[in-house]
C-alpha cells in the first residue's frame, strides 16, 4: 500500500482522523530511509496548536458539521465605543450578520459555505456545443478530497460546468455570463480580475486596469521585469540583508548574523510577506505563492537554514512565470529539496523513496494518478547518486544504481554510473511534460484562480496548452483568462487567512516606511523588518505563514479547509489593528483621512468607504447593519463628521468583515 498523505485515508480521500505525516509510514519501505524533521511547535496537520493561539488550517469530515475550535465566539474589542453604549453583544451580533451569518462563524459545515456562495442554482450552458463529463477523476488530491463531501455541494451547484474560448481575455470577459448566486457585482470584470490576479487590489490597481484595459494590464503583469520596484520592495531588498546572499556568504557571516539575531530562513519568510503586500508585480507574486504550495519545501527544516532562501530565489522565483519543466529540473538539483526529502541519504545500497515519491505524487502527475509502487521504487533507484556536499548539490556516481529502469513509460538502460545524472534529468523532463502532469497542474491552477471545483472544460483546455507549449506557465494562464469559465466564476473563491491580511494592508495602502518619531530598542534590524516579523507571527496564528507548513503537500487552497470561528474573528480584529495603526513600524493613514472631504451623511460616507476599500456598494441590509454598529438609531441620512461620529475605525473593520472582502 502506498504511503498516505497526512490526514489521508487508505482510499486516498481526506480523513482528518488518519495518522499524522510522521506516523504514516513516510520512511521508505525498507526502513532504511529517514523522514523529514518536523518543524518545532507544529501539530500533526502543520497548524499551530490551539494552546499557542493557532486556529487553522482545520480539516474536518466534509460530510458532517465542522468542528468548533477554541470553545466559542471570541470577544470583539470595541475600545472606540463609550462604556455607556449598548452591550458588546449587540456589536458582535451585527458583525456576525455583516460577515454572512452565525453559521459561517461557528463553522457550520455546508451551511457556512452558502454564506459566501449562496444556495446554488443549476448551471447554465455558456456555449459549449457538447455536454461535459463532470465525473471526478480516478485519483483524489488534497483540494479535491476536501471538496468531495457535503460542504462542497453548495459550491458545485454554483460553478459553471462549461465554457468557450475567445481570442483575448477582454473578449472572454465580455461574453461570459455569471449565473452563480453571489454578493459580488457580476458585471464588473475589472474588479473580478483585480481580486483574482492580485493579493488584493488597491486604488492604483483598479486605476491601472481601467487605463490599460484588461488585455493590456494582463500583458504587463506577465512581464514583471518591466514593472518598477516599489518603495516597499526596495526596502525589503536592502533591509532583509540575507536575501541575496550566497551560501558561501551566509556561511562566512553566520556567526556575526547570529549575534544580531538574524537568520536567513526567517528573513526568507518575511521577504515573501513584504513582496505580497508592497509589490506591483502582483501576478508574479501570486505565482510564487502558488508554486510555494505546489512545489513545497518547508521554510524551517533542520540543515536548510542557509539554503532555503536560495531555493526560493533560484528555483521558485526564477521560473514562476517560465516553463515548469525547468523549475522541476532545477528543484531536483537543489540542496534544500534534496535535504528536505532525504535524497542526500539515498544510496544504491540504502535507497530512500521520499523524494522519488513526492516527485510523482505532489510535484508532477498527482496522487494515485497512473503510477504504482513499482514505479516509485524504480524512480528511487534511478535518483540515487543525487546528493549534497557542504550544503551544495553534488552527483556521486559511486552511489548511483546501475541497471535498466522503467517508470510510467519512461525506460532507459541506465548502464553506467557516470551517465546516471543525465538519465535522471531526462526522466525529470519526461515527468514534468507527462499528460497527467499537465492535467494536475491545470487542476491546481484552476483551483487557485477560478473555483474550488474548477470546470472540467477549463482544466482540459489548460492542460492541452501546457502540453502544446511545453509547460509554459504564461501560456496556460492566458488560456485560462481567455475562457468564459474564469470570468463567470465571480464569487467562487474565498481568501485564505494570509491572503485576507495582505488584502487588508493593500486596501489600506499601508506604507513600508516607519512614521516620524518611531523608536525601537532593537537596532540590529530596521522598523520594516520588525513589522514584517509581527505580521509573520500573526500569520502563524492563522496557520498560514508563507512556506511554513512542515509537510511537503503545501497549504490547501479550498474554503472548507479554513472554516474556523477563531480564524475569522482573529482576521477581523487584526484588520482593526491595521486600521488603527497597531503595527507602528509602518506608515498608515488615520481612518478619518482615508476619504478626502468625506460626505456629511452616514449612508453616503459608508458608500464612499466601501467603494474605496473593497470596490463595491453594499446592499441595504449590510449597510444598515454597519450603521447600527455606530448607533441602533443611525440611518443613511444621519449627519456624521469625518470620524463617523467617533466610530470610523469600527465602521472600516465592519467593511472588512463583509463577504465582499473575504472573497477573492
Order of alpha helices (4+ residues) and beta strands (2+ residues): alpha-alpha-alpha-alpha-alpha-alpha-alpha-alpha-alpha-alpha-alpha-alpha-alpha-alpha-alpha-alpha-alpha-beta-beta-beta-beta-alpha-alpha-alpha-alpha-alpha-alpha-alpha-alpha-alpha-alpha-alpha-alpha
